[in-house]
Amino acid sequence: EVIEKARGGEVPYKVRYMGIYMVIDTDTGLILMWDKKTSIFIKLSPDFKGQVCGLCGNYDGNGINDFTTRSQSVVEDVLEFGNSWKVSPTCPDAKGNKDPCRANPYRNSWAQKQCSIINSKVFSACHSQVEPNEYYEACVTDACACDTGGDCECFCTAVASYAQACNEAGICVAWRTPSICPLFCDYYNPQGECEWHYKPCGSPCMKTCRNPSGKCLHELQGLEGEMHYIYLTLLIKAN
């Protein structure tokens, strides 16, 4: 782990763990959430609205103009948009955008079947809050692309992204099962008979041994996988 200290010797960010995520809170209002696998979320405080640019858009609340190039022109072609933000002009332009499902046709039916959970009744309570089609299409693309290992990981990450969007919209969906992207053996543990329990949506900030005050720089909508440890709670109370 490399930590670059700001002037004065103080670290300008804090690292905490919430469920399956490692969260980096910065003093400037930037939050990074990483599932320690294939998914990362970047969140900004409202102070940044309309003040940023790049591959992640301009955060002005209008998704239509997110494909704004370095020269501030709005385009439709993803390659033109992506190539405009090259860090170095000597880096060659990307020339094509291949459809992984066409490149790996034997993966297509499997990807569509697996990703259909996003459009199914499992997430029906969320469909009116978060449009599922773009998440479904992204899931199919990722599931087709991961053909050299990690195929289930790509699929599970894509579905988890939709579940996280639903969570942020106030809809908590318990979609994991022993046969679909399982996490922890806690699925089989009755409440009160295990010292920890998996939560599809946890609390925005928790007391832990790393954070005994229970205060966070930024409270996040409860993240998936938060586990409530009985022995940690007792330890905190004892101290």
Sequence and secondary structure as in RCSB ss.txt:
>XXXX:A:sequence
EVIEKARGGEVPYKVRYMGIYMVIDTDTGLILMWDKKTSIFIKLSPDFKGQVCGLCGNYDGNGINDFTTRSQSVV
EDVLEFGNSWKVSPTCPDAKGNKDPCRANPYRNSWAQKQCSIINSKVFSACHSQVEPNEYYEACVTDACACDTGG
DCECFCTAVASYAQACNEAGICVAWRTPSICPLFCDYYNPQGECEWHYKPCGSPCMKTCRNPSGKCLHELQGLEG
EMHYIYLTLLIKAN
>XXXX:A:secstr
      TTS  SEEEEEETTEEEEEETTSEEEEE SSS EEEEE GGGTTS  STT   SS GGG  B TTS B 
S HHHHHHHT S TTS        HHHHSGGGHHHHHHHHGGGGSGGGHHHHTTS  HHHHHHHHHHHHH  SS 
HHHHHHHHHHHHHHHHHHTT      BTTBS  SGGGGS TTSSS  EESS  SS   SS TT   SS  S  TT
EE  HHHHHHHHH 
